Amino acid sequence: MRPNSQLSGVLHVLLHMAEQDGPATSDMLALMMQTNPVVIRRIMAGLRERGYVRSEKGHGGGWTLARDLATITLRDIYDSLGSPSLFALGNRTENPDCLVEQAVNAALDTTFREAEALLLSRLGDVTLAALSADFHDRLQRRKRSRKGQTRHG
């Protein structure tokens, strides 16, 4: 089963938007996510409804961030995407009267709930500002490491 990377992709484009001086078009964002602009407009509309982005129509229009990165958490974006399933694992339900299946499912249900609660809590602890700071740290380290390199033709 292929992992759902939509959250990662949306966070990616939001950070790119934060680095831009002007609006980002749906076409531009679609290229970043390697998807169709219609998909981007649908995703961004959900973010707009929650007040995280805004859009301007017409020439020079596009999507911009509506809030400071420090006020938006990864959990906020996850929720805006409709809270997709966090795990590909699930319970067997072929024979609900089987006592073994019931015991296994009860144990897994508890474990899945605890893991999901922990993950959602951690997503709520990380802001887009923290991701942006990490990006800028990585950018500075890359610049420093390349500064000492010489080019050989």
Buried (B, 14 or more C-beta within 10 A) or exposed (E): EEEEEBBEBBBBBBBBBBEEEEBBBBEBBBEBBEBEBEBBBEBBEBBBEBEBBBBEEEEEEBBBBBBEBEEBBBBBBBBBBEEEEBEEEEBEEEEEEEEEBEEEBEEBEEEBEEEEEEBBEEBBEBBBBBBBEEBEEEEEEEEEEEEEEEEEE
